[in-house]
Amino acid sequence: MRLVLVGHTDDIGSLEANVKVSRLRAEAVRQKRMVEGDIAPERVLAEGAGFLAPRRSNQTTDGRQMNRRVEAVPLTAP
């Protein structure tokens, strides 16, 4: 199985800055999983979505915190 780790952010700041932060967040998870030996490097990608897919409202502190996350999405075979 291959995975893509998708980083997300709250909506504070520009989209460009948040995409960068979210990509770095996903890459940090990828690196940790590789160090711990859980995932082979060639089987996982890291991408960033910024604030484009919120799970909660960005109008509250709790909502913004919930939106700062990394999700693992399985990739289907070609």
Order of alpha helices (4+ residues) and beta strands (2+ residues): beta-alpha-beta-alpha-beta
